[in-house]
């Protein structure tokens, strides 16, 4: 859920900023307010590739993350295409790098947080086990 919220929020903000910079003459109508919830739903659906009934190896997890990134890239470009926003190759490259950067950053921060939580859990467990062995 954290990854979904962070990626979707980051992509919407970055899309708006890049849109202002790359396509300054484009203006959105009130229907633009419907895009973030629809985009959020599509982003949630891309997260389904990470679901598994069994523990995934590191290689399998990275492959699934790459597939999820490709799905998000396709989603962003698809939504833009449907809205009539057409990018030059340079603009498309900038947008693709922006999407990948947000994706990698979010998962990196989540990895750091998971590592911290696991370390904290292990420290507390070791302290608890130390107290129990003294009794």
N, C-alpha and C positions, 0 to 999 in steps of 0.2 A: 504494500500500500504506500509506503514511503517512497519507493522508487517511482511508482506511478504518479503520485502527486508532484514529486520533484521534477521528473522528466517532463510531464505535461505542462507544469507551470513554467519551467525553463524554456521549453520550446515555444510556448505562446508569447512569452516576453521577447525572446530572441527573434521570433518571426515578426513581431511588431516592430522591433528596432531595425532589423534588417530590411523590412518592407519600407520603412520610412527613408532609410538610407539608399537602398537600391532602386526603389520604385516610388519616388517622392510625389509623383502626379496621381497615383492611385488613391482612391477614397472608398471607404467601405460604407455600406448602408446599415440600417438597423438590423438587418438579418445577420450581420457579423457577430452580434451578441449570441447567436445560436451556435456559432462555430466552436467555441471552447468546450461546451458540454458534449457535442458530437465528437469532437476531436479527442476528448477525454475518454469517451466510450471506446473509440477505436484503439486508443493507446492501451486501455485495459485489456482488450482482446489480444493485443500483441504479447501481453504478459503470459498468455496461456501456453506459449511455447516453452516457458520455464517450468511448467508443472510436470511432475513425474511421481509415479507411485513408489519408485525406489530411489535410493541414493545415486546421484549422478557423479561420475568421475570429473576431475578438473577439466579434462579435454571435452567431455560431453557438455559440461556447463558452459565453457567458452564457446563451443559451437552453437549452442542454443542462444547464448547472448548475442552472437554475431547475427543469427537468423532474426532475433528480435530487433536488432539495430536496422537490418535491411527492411524489415516490415515497417518500422517507424519512418525510415527514410522514404519508402514508397508511399506511406500514408501522407506525409507532409507534402511531397511533390504531387500526389494525386489530388489532395484537397485544393492545393493551389491551382492545379490545372483545371479542376472543375469550376473554380471561382473565376477563371479567365486570366490568372496571373501566369505569364510565360516568362521563364528566365533565359537569359543568355547563358552560354556554357560557363562563363566566368562566374556569373551570379549563382548558377546551379552548384558550382564547385564550392563557393563560399557557404551556401546554405547547407550542403552536404557535410562540410567540415564542421559547421556550427552544430548540426544535429549530433554528429559523432562526438564532438567535444562535450556537449551536455550529457550525453549518454554515458561516456567514460567517466566524467567527473562525478555524476550521481552514484554510479556503482563503486567508484573508488572511495568516496566518502562513506558509503554503506559498508564497504569492506573494512575501512578503518574503525568505524563504529562497532562492527561485529567483533573485530579483533580486541578492541578495548573491553567490550562487555564480557567476552570469553576470558580475558586475562583477569578481570575483576572477579568473575565467578570462580576461577581457579584459585585466586588468592584467598577468597573467603572460604572456599571449600578446604583448602590446606590449613587455614587457621582453625576452622571447626574441627577438622580431623586431629589437629595438634592438641586441642583442648580435650577431646574425648579420650585420646590415648594417655593423657596425664591422670585421668580418674581411675 
